[in-house]
Every structure is written in structure tokens, then in C-alpha cells.
Amino acid sequence: MKYSAYRNGLQIGDYVFYENHYDRFFSYTQNSLIIDREFLFSQDTRWGERKFFEYTVYHNGKIEKIKTQSIRVKKITRSKKDENCNNRRAGFYC
């Protein structure tokens, strides 16, 4: 089955192009690398369960924190990962 970023969130190591809504009327687009993620909560919707995370991202030499609620993902580029890797938090490669 294909990985669903809607249900399971972005993975560590993903390079993401997204729209960040920092205000009710203003937003901007940017590219970032997902460094870490922290689970916040899950919610049942009519399309199934959706999980919400707070991501630590690397963008233009800075490390920022963003939440699932404030972004709209446009494109995801996944890093290649070994399915048998048990030490994903230590780095992007095993």
C-alpha cells in the first residue's frame, strides 16, 4: 500500500514544497527538509483518521518548527530508506 502523508504525516528525510499559512489572510511557499517530527494528536474525519505533527525543518540555513495545521503540502520528494532500518532518528541513512 502506498504511504499516505495525509494519514501518517511527513517522514523524516522528506524534502517538501509547501504553502505555509502563518496568518488568516497571508501565506507563502517554501521548500524544506524534514529533520524531526513530534506527534501532537489524531482526529477522525469522514476520510479516515488523520494525524497531526509538529515538524522541525531545515530551510535556508535555519531550523524552524511548523505544525501540520498551518501548512498545505504541494509536493513531496522522499529519501530512499531501508525498510529494515531500526535507527531512523540517528540519521537519514542506515
C-alpha positions in Angstrom: 0.0 0.0 0.0 1.3 3.5 -0.8 2.3 5.7 2.1 -0.3 8.4 2.9 1.1 11.7 4.2 -2.5 12.7 4.9 -3.0 9.9 7.4 0.6 9.3 8.7 2.3 12.7 8.3 5.6 13.5 6.5 8.6 11.3 7.1 12.0 12.3 8.4 14.2 13.0 5.4 11.4 14.2 3.1 12.1 17.3 1.0 8.8 19.2 0.9 7.4 22.1 -1.2 4.6 23.6 0.8 2.4 26.6 1.4 2.7 28.0 5.0 -0.3 29.9 6.3 1.1 32.0 9.1 -2.0 34.2 9.3 -5.6 34.0 8.3 -5.0 36.0 5.1 -1.3 35.6 4.3 0.7 32.7 3.2 4.0 31.9 1.4 5.6 28.9 -0.3 8.9 27.4 0.6 11.0 24.2 0.3 12.2 22.5 3.5 13.8 19.3 4.7 12.1 17.4 7.5 14.6 16.8 10.3 12.3 15.6 13.1 8.7 15.2 13.9 6.6 15.1 17.1 3.1 13.6 17.3 0.5 16.1 18.6 -2.9 14.4 18.2 -5.1 12.4 15.8 -8.6 13.2 14.7 -11.3 11.1 12.9 -12.6 12.6 9.7 -15.0 11.2 7.1 -12.0 10.1 5.0 -10.4 8.2 7.9 -8.0 9.0 10.8 -5.7 12.0 10.3 -2.6 12.5 12.5 -1.2 15.9 13.3 2.5 16.6 13.9 4.9 19.4 14.8 7.9 19.2 12.3 11.4 20.5 12.8 12.5 21.6 9.3 15.7 22.9 7.7 15.2 25.9 5.4 17.9 28.4 4.1 20.4 27.6 6.8 17.8 28.0 9.6 16.0 25.4 11.7 12.3 26.2 12.2 9.2 24.4 13.7 5.9 24.2 11.8 2.7 22.4 12.5 0.5 20.3 10.2 -2.4 22.7 10.7 -0.5 25.6 9.2 0.8 24.0 6.0 -0.6 22.8 2.7 1.7 20.3 1.0 2.2 20.8 -2.7 5.0 18.2 -3.5 7.0 15.6 -1.5 10.3 14.2 -2.6 11.1 11.1 -0.5 14.6 10.0 0.6 15.4 6.3 0.0 15.2 4.4 3.2 15.9 0.8 4.1 12.7 -0.8 5.4 14.7 -2.9 8.0 16.4 0.2 9.5 15.7 0.5 13.2 17.7 3.7 13.8 15.9 6.3 11.7 16.3 9.1 14.3 20.1 8.9 14.2 20.3 9.9 10.5 18.8 9.7 7.1 20.8 6.6 6.1 21.4 3.3 7.8 
